[in-house]
């Protein structure tokens, strides 16, 4: 008989006017922390034993936010993906559900793909028509401080978001440096860190409009013109309204610090009283 796969579980609900973590179950290698929040938001920090994932590790996480709950999910540090010597893959799978009026901000540190590593992640979110999701997907090409650039073996990432069971966002990315020229202008050129942010919600929601405006403010001057030149920019950003209820921001940078102003701008927007009411990562950066 096959043993059922165990999933880590996080559930957040409104309790006496504040969002509280009412269920927390973590399966190794995942560790979960729940630091205090100065607002009604529940903050969950994900970590792992050893600071990363070895080949064969599999993290499976279910997240649920009850009606009108507010949740921030971040990570303790970058998620290191260690090398695979036998072809095994490190995997992380997340499913999330947001009930009516709920809001989730998923803002992890980057995944760092070390030499010879193999990594696969999937995320599936189910939203109510009036809930809101802001999600970051971020990876480094390797241990940049050690001169490591695209020495990993394989990366696969997939994100699906549904509103009332209707698919509104599908984002897939896969890359194998051995089969592609990473430094080609058609791929990554001279950039080493890659940041995607997805905003999904209702266009009539004031929270959605506030965050959409914050994303639009990151558009680079001249980036939509025919003669925009990437050379000389430590960070390039594009912002697009993919559909009425979906905004997508993409950024590529030479290093993490080049993305810091962008992150700080979005986090400052989240501190608005209409949203989280504070910057959940203020003390971290």
VENNOR-V457553 format. One record per pair of residues at least 6 apart in sequence whose C-alpha atoms are under 7 Angstrom apart, sorted by the first residue. I is the first residue (numbers start at 0). J is the second residue. If there is no record, write none. Layout:
i-><I	I>
j-><J	J>
//
This chain:
i-><6	6	6	6	7	7	7	7	7	7	8	8	8	8	8	8	8	9	9	9	9	9	9	10	10	10	10	10	10	10	11	11	11	11	11	11	11	11	12	12	12	12	12	12	12	13	13	16	17	17	18	18	18	18	18	19	20	25	28	28	28	29	29	29	29	30	30	30	31	31	31	31	32	32	32	33	33	33	34	34	36	38	38	40	40	40	41	41	41	42	42	42	43	43	43	44	44	44	44	45	45	45	46	46	50	50	51	51	51	52	52	52	52	53	53	53	53	54	54	54	54	54	54	55	55	55	56	56	57	57	57	58	58	58	59	59	59	60	60	60	61	61	61	62	62	62	63	63	63	64	64	64	64	65	65	65	66	66	66	66	67	67	67	68	68	69	69	69	70	70	70	71	71	71	72	72	72	73	73	73	74	74	76	77	77	77	77	78	78	78	79	79	79	80	80	80	80	81	81	82	82	82	82	83	83	83	88	88	88	89	89	89	90	90	90	91	91	91	92	92	92	93	93	93	94	94	94	95	95	95	96	96	96	97	97	97	97	98	98	98	99	99	99	100	100	101	101	102	102	102	103	103	103	104	104	104	105	105	105	106	106	107	109	109	109	110	110	110	111	111	111	111	111	112	112	112	112	113	113	113	113	114	114	114	115	115	115	116	116	116	117	117	117	117	118	118	118	119	119	119	120	120	120	121	121	121	122	122	122	123	123	123	124	124	124	125	125	125	125	126	126	126	127	127	128	128	128	129	129	130	131	131	131	132	132	132	133	133	133	134	134	134	135	135	135	136	136	136	137	137	137	138	138	138	139	139	139	140	140	140	140	141	141	141	141	149	149	152	152	153	153	154	154	154	155	155	155	156	156	156	157	157	157	158	158	158	159	159	159	160	160	160	160	161	161	181	181	182	182	189	190	190	190	191	191	191	192	192	192	192	192	193	193	193	194	194	194	195	195	195	196	196	196	197	197	197	198	198	198	199	199	199	200	200	200	201	201	202	202	202	206	206	210	211	213	213	214	214	215	218	218	218	219	221	233	233	233	234	234	234	234	234	234	235	235	235	236	236	236	237	237	237	238	238	238	239	239	239	240	240	241	252	266	267	269	269	269	269	270	270	270	271>
j-><26	59	60	61	24	25	26	59	60	61	22	23	24	25	60	61	62	22	23	24	61	62	63	20	21	22	23	62	63	64	18	19	20	21	63	64	65	68	18	19	20	21	64	65	68	19	68	39	39	40	39	40	41	68	69	41	41	31	47	48	58	46	47	48	58	45	46	47	43	44	45	46	43	44	45	42	43	44	42	43	42	276	277	69	70	275	69	70	71	70	71	72	71	72	73	72	73	74	75	73	74	75	74	75	78	79	78	79	80	79	80	81	89	80	81	82	89	81	82	83	87	88	89	87	88	89	89	90	89	90	91	90	91	92	91	92	93	92	93	94	93	94	95	94	95	96	95	96	97	96	97	98	101	97	98	101	98	99	100	101	99	100	101	101	102	101	102	103	102	103	104	103	104	105	104	105	106	105	106	107	107	108	108	108	109	110	111	109	110	111	110	111	112	111	112	113	116	113	116	113	114	115	116	115	116	117	117	118	119	117	118	119	118	119	120	119	120	121	120	121	122	121	122	123	122	123	124	123	124	125	124	125	126	125	126	127	130	126	127	130	127	129	130	129	130	130	131	130	131	132	131	132	133	132	133	134	133	134	135	134	135	135	137	138	139	137	138	139	138	139	140	141	142	139	140	141	151	141	142	150	151	141	150	151	150	151	152	151	152	153	151	152	153	154	153	154	155	154	155	156	155	156	157	156	157	158	157	158	159	158	159	160	159	160	161	160	161	162	164	161	162	163	162	163	162	163	201	200	201	200	199	200	207	198	199	200	197	198	199	196	197	198	195	196	197	194	195	196	193	194	195	192	193	194	191	192	193	148	149	191	192	147	148	149	150	176	181	175	176	174	175	173	174	175	172	173	174	171	172	173	170	171	172	169	170	171	168	169	170	166	167	168	169	167	168	187	188	188	189	253	251	252	253	252	253	254	251	252	253	254	255	250	251	252	249	250	251	248	249	250	247	248	249	246	247	248	245	246	247	244	245	246	207	244	245	207	244	208	243	244	273	274	268	246	265	268	238	248	238	236	237	238	236	227	252	253	257	250	251	252	253	257	258	250	251	252	249	250	251	248	249	250	247	248	249	246	247	248	246	247	247	258	278	278	275	276	277	278	276	277	278	277>
//
